[in-house]
Amino acid sequence: MIFEKAAERGRALGLAYAGAVTPQEAWDLHQAGAAVIIDVRTQVEHEYVGHIPDTTLIEWRRLGERSPDPQFIEKLAQRYSPSQALLFLCRSAQRSHNAAILATKSGFPRAYNILEGFEGELDANGHRGTLGGWRKAGLPWRQG
């Protein structure tokens, strides 16, 4: 089962939340209705870089801001219950990692990070999208 693998990864990585899923596992869980994907990137990234169809955007921090949105958990709680499995996504899996930590601390025990993020890590040329991520995996996404 995907959630068991995610929990094992989480323990191996010492994560302070339920676990970590690959982009493919996240898509499979989302398609099965077993979890929801929450994009925590900025509105600009969501719109212009691309996004996953039928997912929710709750910005971790707004464009230009250095700190997380102080209302992040309030916005999360307005849409989701603590019993739901929440899969957080950002560009490279760092903001989503922090969102999963905060969600867990705030009473959402089924918080997961989507490994590699939407665009993956930087390659030797300083480009994203070649080493991993949602788009590199060939999973559904669109722009605009």
TIKOL-711554 format. One record per atom (N, C-alpha, C, O): residue number from 0; residue in three letters; x negated, y negated, z. Coordinates in steps of 0.2 Angstrom, whole numbers, plus 5000, padded with zeros to 4 digits. Atoms other than C-alpha are relative to their C-alpha. Layout:
# TIKOL-711554
   num   residuo     c1     c2     c3
   NUM       Ala      X      Y      Z
...
***
This chain:
# TIKOL-711554
   num   residuo     c1     c2     c3
     0       Met   4996   5006   5000
     0       Met   5000   5000   5000
     0       Met   4996   4994   5000
     0       Met   4990   4994   5003
     1       Ile   5004   5006   5001
     1       Ile   4994   4983   4996
     1       Ile   4999   4996   5006
     1       Ile   4993   4994   5008
     2       Phe   5001   5004   4994
     2       Phe   4997   4975   5013
     2       Phe   4995   5004   5004
     2       Phe   4991   5000   5008
     3       Glu   5005   4996   4996
     3       Glu   4987   4989   5021
     3       Glu   4993   4998   4998
     3       Glu   4988   4997   5002
     4       Lys   5007   5002   5003
     4       Lys   4972   4985   5009
     4       Lys   4998   4993   5002
     4       Lys   4993   4992   5004
     5       Ala   5001   5007   4998
     5       Ala   4974   4967   5013
     5       Ala   4998   4999   5007
     5       Ala   4993   4995   5008
     6       Ala   5002   5000   4993
     6       Ala   4973   4970   5031
     6       Ala   4993   5002   5002
     6       Ala   4990   5000   5006
     7       Glu   5007   4997   4999
     7       Glu   4958   4981   5030
     7       Glu   4995   4995   4997
     7       Glu   4989   4994   5001
     8       Arg   5005   5005   5003
     8       Arg   4949   4967   5019
     8       Arg   5000   4995   5006
     8       Arg   4994   4992   5007
     9       Gly   5000   5006   4994
     9       Gly   4954   4954   5033
     9       Gly   4996   5002   5006
     9       Gly   4992   4998   5008
    10       Arg   5004   4997   4994
    10       Arg   4947   4965   5047
    10       Arg   4992   5000   4998
    10       Arg   4988   4998   5002
    11       Ala   5007   4999   5003
    11       Ala   4931   4968   5036
    11       Ala   4997   4993   5000
    11       Ala   4991   4992   5001
    12       Leu   5003   5007   5001
    12       Leu   4929   4949   5033
    12       Leu   5001   4996   5006
    12       Leu   4998   4990   5007
    13       Gly   4999   5004   4994
    13       Gly   4934   4944   5051
    13       Gly   5005   4994   4999
    13       Gly   5004   4989   5003
    14       Leu   4995   5005   5001
    14       Leu   4949   4934   5045
    14       Leu   5004   4999   5006
    14       Leu   5006   5004   5010
    15       Ala   4995   5002   4994
    15       Ala   4960   4925   5058
    15       Ala   5007   5000   4997
    15       Ala   5011   4996   5000
    16       Tyr   4993   5000   5002
    16       Tyr   4976   4929   5048
    16       Tyr   5001   5008   4997
    16       Tyr   4996   5012   4998
    17       Ala   4998   4993   5002
    17       Ala   4985   4945   5041
    17       Ala   4995   5003   4995
    17       Ala   4994   5010   4996
    18       Gly   5004   4997   5005
    18       Gly   4973   4948   5026
    18       Gly   4999   4996   4994
    18       Gly   5001   4991   4994
    19       Ala   5002   5004   5006
    19       Ala   4967   4944   5009
    19       Ala   5002   5005   4994
    19       Ala   5001   5011   4994
    20       Val   4998   4996   5006
    20       Val   4974   4950   4992
    20       Val   4996   4997   4994
    20       Val   4994   4992   4994
    21       Thr   5003   5002   5006
    21       Thr   4967   4950   4975
    21       Thr   5005   4996   4996
    21       Thr   5011   4997   4997
    22       Pro   4995   5003   5004
    22       Pro   4976   4940   4961
    22       Pro   5005   5005   4998
    22       Pro   5011   5003   4998
    23       Gln   4996   4994   5002
    23       Gln   4983   4956   4954
    23       Gln   5005   5002   5005
    23       Gln   5011   5003   5004
    24       Glu   4996   4997   4994
    24       Glu   4989   4962   4971
    24       Glu   5006   4994   5001
    24       Glu   5011   4996   5003
    25       Ala   4995   5005   4998
    25       Ala   4997   4945   4974
    25       Ala   5006   5000   4995
    25       Ala   5012   4999   4997
    26       Trp   4995   5000   5006
    26       Trp   5006   4945   4957
    26       Trp   5005   5006   5001
    26       Trp   5011   5005   5001
    27       Asp   4996   4994   4999
    27       Asp   5012   4963   4961
    27       Asp   5005   4999   5006
    27       Asp   5011   5001   5005
    28       Leu   4996   5001   4994
    28       Leu   5019   4958   4978
    28       Leu   5005   4995   4998
    28       Leu   5011   4996   5000
    29       His   4996   5006   5002
    29       His   5027   4942   4971
    29       His   5006   5003   4995
    29       His   5012   5002   4996
    30       Gln   4996   4997   5004
    30       Gln   5035   4952   4957
    30       Gln   5005   5005   5003
    30       Gln   5011   5005   5001
    31       Ala   4996   4995   4996
    31       Ala   5042   4965   4969
    31       Ala   5004   4997   5005
    31       Ala   5009   5000   5008
    32       Gly   4996   5003   4995
    32       Gly   5050   4952   4980
    32       Gly   4997   5001   5007
    32       Gly   5001   5000   5012
    33       Ala   5002   4998   4994
    33       Ala   5039   4958   4994
    33       Ala   4996   4994   5004
    33       Ala   4994   4994   5010
    34       Ala   5003   5006   4998
    34       Ala   5030   4941   4996
    34       Ala   5001   4994   4996
    34       Ala   5003   4995   4990
    35       Val   5000   5006   5004
    35       Val   5030   4923   4990
    35       Val   4993   4997   5000
    35       Val   4989   4997   5004
    36       Ile   5006   5004   5001
    36       Ile   5016   4913   4983
    36       Ile   5001   4993   5001
    36       Ile   5005   4990   4998
    37       Ile   4999   5007   4998
    37       Ile   5013   4896   4990
    37       Ile   4993   4997   4997
    37       Ile   4988   4998   5000
    38       Asp   5006   5003   5003
    38       Asp   5001   4885   4980
    38       Asp   4999   4994   5004
    38       Asp   5003   4990   5005
    39       Val   5002   5005   4996
    39       Val   4992   4873   4991
    39       Val   4995   4995   4997
    39       Val   4993   4990   5001
    40       Arg   5004   5005   5004
    40       Arg   4983   4863   4978
    40       Arg   5003   4993   5000
    40       Arg   5009   4993   5002
    41       Thr   4996   5006   5001
    41       Thr   4987   4845   4974
    41       Thr   5005   5000   4994
    41       Thr   5004   5005   4990
    42       Gln   4995   5000   5005
    42       Gln   5001   4840   4963
    42       Gln   4997   4999   4993
    42       Gln   4999   5002   4988
    43       Val   5004   5001   5006
    43       Val   4988   4834   4950
    43       Val   4998   5007   4997
    43       Val   4998   5009   4991
    44       Glu   5002   4994   5002
    44       Glu   4980   4851   4950
    44       Glu   5005   5005   4997
    44       Glu   5005   5008   4992
    45       His   4995   4996   5002
    45       His   4996   4860   4949
    45       His   5003   4999   4993
    45       His   5004   5003   4989
    46       Glu   4997   5002   5007
    46       Glu   5003   4850   4934
    46       Glu   4995   5001   4994
    46       Glu   4997   5003   4989
    47       Tyr   5004   5000   5005
    47       Tyr   4987   4848   4924
    47       Tyr   4995   5006   4999
    47       Tyr   4993   5008   4993
    48       Val   5004   4994   5000
    48       Val   4976   4863   4928
    48       Val   5004   5006   4998
    48       Val   5002   5010   4994
    49       Gly   4996   4994   5001
    49       Gly   4990   4875   4928
    49       Gly   5003   5003   5006
    49       Gly   5000   5001   5012
    50       His   4996   4997   4994
    50       His   5002   4884   4940
    50       His   5003   5007   4998
    50       His   5004   5009   4992
    51       Ile   4997   4994   5001
    51       Ile   5010   4901   4942
    51       Ile   5008   4999   5000
    51       Ile   5010   4995   5004
    52       Pro   4993   5001   5000
    52       Pro   5028   4901   4937
    52       Pro   5004   5003   5006
    52       Pro   5002   5008   5009
    53       Asp   4995   4998   4995
    53       Asp   5042   4902   4950
    53       Asp   4996   5001   5007
    53       Asp   4997   5006   5011
    54       Thr   5004   5000   4993
    54       Thr   5030   4898   4965
    54       Thr   5001   4993   5003
    54       Thr   5004   4989   4999
    55       Thr   4999   5006   4996
    55       Thr   5031   4884   4978
    55       Thr   4993   4996   5000
    55       Thr   4988   4999   5002
    56       Leu   5006   5005   4999
    56       Leu   5019   4869   4979
    56       Leu   5001   4997   5007
    56       Leu   5006   4993   5007
    57       Ile   5001   5004   4994
    57       Ile   5015   4863   4996
    57       Ile   4993   4998   5001
    57       Ile   4989   5002   5003
    58       Glu   5007   5003   5000
    58       Glu   5000   4852   4996
    58       Glu   4997   5001   5007
    58       Glu   5000   4999   5012
    59       Trp   5004   5000   4994
    59       Trp   4987   4856   5009
    59       Trp   4997   4993   5002
    59       Trp   4998   4991   5008
    60       Arg   5001   5007   4999
    60       Arg   4981   4839   5007
    60       Arg   5001   4996   4993
    60       Arg   5000   4999   4988
    61       Arg   4999   5004   5006
    61       Arg   4985   4825   4995
    61       Arg   4994   4998   4996
    61       Arg   4989   4997   4999
    62       Leu   5005   5002   5004
    62       Leu   4974   4819   4981
    62       Leu   4997   4994   5003
    62       Leu   5000   4989   5005
    63       Gly   5004   5006   4996
    63       Gly   4960   4808   4989
    63       Gly   5000   5000   5007
    63       Gly   4996   4997   5010
    64       Glu   5000   5000   4993
    64       Glu   4964   4813   5006
    64       Glu   4995   5005   5003
    64       Glu   4993   5010   4999
    65       Arg   5005   4995   4997
    65       Arg   4951   4822   5017
    65       Arg   5002   5005   5005
    65       Arg   5000   5010   5006
    66       Ser   4997   4996   4995
    66       Ser   4962   4829   5030
    66       Ser   5006   5003   4998
    66       Ser   5010   5001   4993
    67       Pro   4994   4996   5002
    67       Pro   4976   4842   5028
    67       Pro   5006   4995   5002
    67       Pro   5006   4991   5006
    68       Asp   4993   5003   4999
    68       Asp   4994   4835   5027
    68       Asp   5002   5002   5007
    68       Asp   5003   5008   5009
    69       Pro   4997   4999   4994
    69       Pro   5000   4833   5045
    69       Pro   5007   5004   5001
    69       Pro   5009   5006   5006
    70       Gln   4993   4997   5000
    70       Gln   5017   4839   5040
    70       Gln   5000   5007   4996
    70       Gln   5005   5009   4994
    71       Phe   5001   4994   5004
    71       Phe   5010   4855   5031
    71       Phe   5005   5005   5003
    71       Phe   5009   5008   4999
    72       Ile   4996   4995   4996
    72       Ile   5018   4867   5044
    72       Ile   5007   4998   5000
    72       Ile   5011   5003   4999
    73       Glu   4993   5002   5001
    73       Glu   5034   4857   5044
    73       Glu   5003   5002   4994
    73       Glu   5009   5004   4993
    74       Lys   4997   4999   5006
    74       Lys   5036   4858   5026
    74       Lys   5000   5008   4998
    74       Lys   5005   5010   4995
    75       Leu   5000   4993   5001
    75       Leu   5032   4877   5026
    75       Leu   5006   5003   5004
    75       Leu   5009   5007   5001
    76       Ala   4995   4998   4996
    76       Ala   5044   4880   5040
    76       Ala   5007   4998   4997
    76       Ala   5012   5002   4998
    77       Gln   4994   5002   5003
    77       Gln   5058   4871   5030
    77       Gln   5002   5005   4995
    77       Gln   5008   5005   4993
    78       Arg   4998   4995   5006
    78       Arg   5057   4884   5016
    78       Arg   4999   5007   5002
    78       Arg   5003   5011   4999
    79       Tyr   5001   4993   4999
    79       Tyr   5051   4900   5024
    79       Tyr   5000   5002   5007
    79       Tyr   4999   4998   5012
    80       Ser   4999   4998   4993
    80       Ser   5054   4910   5039
    80       Ser   4993   5004   5002
    80       Ser   4989   5006   4998
    81       Pro   5006   4997   4998
    81       Pro   5040   4917   5050
    81       Pro   4999   5008   4999
    81       Pro   4994   5011   4999
    82       Ser   5000   4993   5002
    82       Ser   5045   4935   5045
    82       Ser   4998   5001   4993
    82       Ser   4996   5007   4991
    83       Gln   5001   4999   5007
    83       Gln   5041   4932   5027
    83       Gln   4992   5001   4999
    83       Gln   4988   4998   5002
    84       Ala   5007   5000   5002
    84       Ala   5024   4937   5019
    84       Ala   4999   4994   4995
    84       Ala   5002   4993   4990
    85       Leu   5002   5006   5003
    85       Leu   5016   4921   5013
    85       Leu   4993   5001   4997
    85       Leu   4988   5002   5001
    86       Leu   5006   4999   5003
    86       Leu   5002   4922   5000
    86       Leu   4998   4993   4998
    86       Leu   5001   4990   4993
    87       Phe   5002   5006   5002
    87       Phe   4992   4906   4999
    87       Phe   4995   5000   4995
    87       Phe   4990   5004   4994
    88       Leu   5004   5001   5006
    88       Leu   4983   4900   4983
    88       Leu   4998   4993   5000
    88       Leu   5001   4988   5001
    89       Cys   5003   5006   5002
    89       Cys   4971   4886   4979
    89       Cys   4996   5001   4994
    89       Cys   4996   5006   4991
    90       Arg   5004   4999   5006
    90       Arg   4958   4883   4966
    90       Arg   4995   5005   5001
    90       Arg   4994   5010   4997
    91       Ser   5005   4995   4999
    91       Ser   4944   4894   4974
    91       Ser   5001   5004   5006
    91       Ser   4996   5008   5008
    92       Ala   4998   4996   4994
    92       Ala   4952   4902   4990
    92       Ala   4997   4997   5006
    92       Ala   4998   5000   5011
    93       Gln   5002   5003   4994
    93       Gln   4945   4889   5002
    93       Gln   5005   4997   5004
    93       Gln   5007   4998   5010
    94       Arg   4994   5003   4997
    94       Arg   4960   4878   5005
    94       Arg   5005   5005   5003
    94       Arg   5008   5004   5008
    95       Ser   4995   4995   4998
    95       Ser   4971   4893   5005
    95       Ser   4998   5004   5006
    95       Ser   5002   5006   5010
    96       His   5003   4997   4994
    96       His   4960   4901   5018
    96       His   5002   4996   5006
    96       His   5004   4999   5011
    97       Asn   4999   5005   4995
    97       Asn   4962   4886   5029
    97       Asn   5008   5000   5002
    97       Asn   5010   4999   5007
    98       Ala   4993   5000   4999
    98       Ala   4981   4886   5026
    98       Ala   5002   5006   5003
    98       Ala   5007   5006   5008
    99       Ala   4998   4994   4997
    99       Ala   4982   4904   5031
    99       Ala   4999   5000   5007
    99       Ala   5002   5003   5011
   100       Ile   5002   5000   4993
   100       Ile   4973   4901   5047
   100       Ile   5005   4996   5004
   100       Ile   5008   4998   5009
   101       Leu   4996   5005   4996
   101       Leu   4984   4886   5052
   101       Leu   5007   5003   5000
   101       Leu   5011   5003   5005
   102       Ala   4994   4996   5000
   102       Ala   5000   4896   5047
   102       Ala   5000   5005   5005
   102       Ala   5005   5005   5009
   103       Thr   5000   4995   4995
   103       Thr   4995   4910   5058
   103       Thr   5000   4997   5007
   103       Thr   5004   4999   5011
   104       Lys   5000   5003   4994
   104       Lys   4991   4899   5072
   104       Lys   5007   4997   5002
   104       Lys   5009   4995   5008
   105       Ser   4994   5004   4999
   105       Ser   5008   4890   5070
   105       Ser   5006   5005   4999
   105       Ser   5012   5003   4999
   106       Gly   4994   4996   4999
   106       Gly   5019   4906   5071
   106       Gly   5002   5004   4993
   106       Gly   5007   5007   4993
   107       Phe   4999   4996   5006
   107       Phe   5018   4914   5053
   107       Phe   4995   5005   5000
   107       Phe   4990   5005   4997
   108       Pro   5005   4995   4999
   108       Pro   5009   4930   5057
   108       Pro   4999   5004   4993
   108       Pro   4994   5008   4993
   109       Arg   5001   4996   5006
   109       Arg   5011   4937   5039
   109       Arg   4997   4995   4994
   109       Arg   4999   4995   4989
   110       Ala   5004   5005   5004
   110       Ala   4999   4924   5031
   110       Ala   4994   5004   4997
   110       Ala   4990   5007   5000
   111       Tyr   5006   4997   5004
   111       Tyr   4987   4930   5017
   111       Tyr   4997   4995   4996
   111       Tyr   5000   4990   4993
   112       Asn   5004   5004   5005
   112       Asn   4974   4922   5006
   112       Asn   5000   5004   4994
   112       Asn   4998   5010   4994
   113       Ile   5001   4997   5006
   113       Ile   4973   4925   4988
   113       Ile   4993   4999   4998
   113       Ile   4991   4993   4997
   114       Leu   5007   5000   5002
   114       Leu   4955   4929   4984
   114       Leu   4999   4997   4993
   114       Leu   5003   4998   4989
   115       Glu   5002   5003   5007
   115       Glu   4946   4920   4970
   115       Glu   5004   4994   4998
   115       Glu   5001   4990   4994
   116       Gly   4996   5006   5002
   116       Gly   4960   4907   4969
   116       Gly   5002   5000   4993
   116       Gly   5002   5005   4990
   117       Phe   4997   5001   5007
   117       Phe   4967   4900   4953
   117       Phe   4995   5000   4995
   117       Phe   4995   5003   4989
   118       Glu   5005   5001   5005
   118       Glu   4951   4896   4945
   118       Glu   4993   5004   5001
   118       Glu   4989   5004   4997
   119       Gly   5006   4996   4998
   119       Gly   4937   4906   4954
   119       Gly   4995   4995   5002
   119       Gly   4995   4989   5002
   120       Glu   5006   5003   4998
   120       Glu   4920   4901   4959
   120       Glu   4996   4997   4994
   120       Glu   4998   4998   4989
   121       Leu   5004   5003   5005
   121       Leu   4908   4890   4950
   121       Leu   4995   5005   4997
   121       Leu   4992   5009   5001
   122       Asp   5006   4996   5002
   122       Asp   4896   4899   4938
   122       Asp   4994   4996   4999
   122       Asp   4993   4991   5002
   123       Ala   5007   5003   5000
   123       Ala   4878   4895   4934
   123       Ala   5000   4994   4996
   123       Ala   4996   4989   4997
   124       Asn   4999   5007   5004
   124       Asn   4884   4881   4922
   124       Asn   5004   4995   5004
   124       Asn   5005   4990   5001
   125       Gly   4995   5005   4997
   125       Gly   4895   4873   4935
   125       Gly   5007   5000   4998
   125       Gly   5011   4996   4999
   126       His   4993   5000   5002
   126       His   4911   4879   4927
   126       His   5004   5005   5004
   126       His   5001   5010   5006
   127       Arg   4995   4995   4996
   127       Arg   4926   4888   4935
   127       Arg   5003   5004   4994
   127       Arg   5004   5002   4988
   128       Gly   4996   4997   5005
   128       Gly   4936   4901   4926
   128       Gly   4997   5006   4997
   128       Gly   5000   5010   4993
   129       Thr   5004   4995   5003
   129       Thr   4922   4913   4921
   129       Thr   4998   5006   5005
   129       Thr   4997   5011   5003
   130       Leu   5002   4995   4995
   130       Leu   4918   4922   4937
   130       Leu   5006   5004   5004
   130       Leu   5005   5008   5008
   131       Gly   4994   4997   4996
   131       Gly   4936   4926   4944
   131       Gly   5005   4995   5000
   131       Gly   5005   4990   4997
   132       Gly   4994   5004   5000
   132       Gly   4952   4919   4948
   132       Gly   5006   5002   4997
   132       Gly   5006   5007   4993
   133       Trp   4994   4998   5003
   133       Trp   4970   4920   4943
   133       Trp   5000   5000   4993
   133       Trp   5002   5005   4989
   134       Arg   5000   5000   5007
   134       Arg   4968   4914   4926
   134       Arg   4995   5005   4996
   134       Arg   4997   5008   4991
   135       Lys   5005   4995   5003
   135       Lys   4952   4925   4922
   135       Lys   5003   5007   5000
   135       Lys   5002   5011   4996
   136       Ala   4997   4993   4999
   136       Ala   4963   4940   4928
   136       Ala   5005   5001   4994
   136       Ala   5008   5006   4994
   137       Gly   4995   4999   5005
   137       Gly   4975   4936   4914
   137       Gly   5007   5000   5002
   137       Gly   5011   5003   4999
   138       Leu   4993   5000   4997
   138       Leu   4990   4934   4925
   138       Leu   5004   4994   4998
   138       Leu   5001   4989   4995
   139       Pro   4996   5005   5002
   139       Pro   5005   4923   4921
   139       Pro   4998   4993   5003
   139       Pro   4998   4992   5009
   140       Trp   5001   5007   4998
   140       Trp   5002   4904   4922
   140       Trp   5002   4995   4994
   140       Trp   5003   4998   4988
   141       Arg   4998   5005   5005
   141       Arg   5007   4888   4913
   141       Arg   4998   4993   5002
   141       Arg   4996   4992   5008
   142       Gln   5002   5007   4998
   142       Gln   5003   4870   4912
   142       Gln   5006   4995   4999
   142       Gln   5011   4997   4995
   143       Gly   4995   5005   5001
   143       Gly   5014   4855   4913
   143       Gly   5006   5000   5005
   143       Gly   5011   4997   5004
***
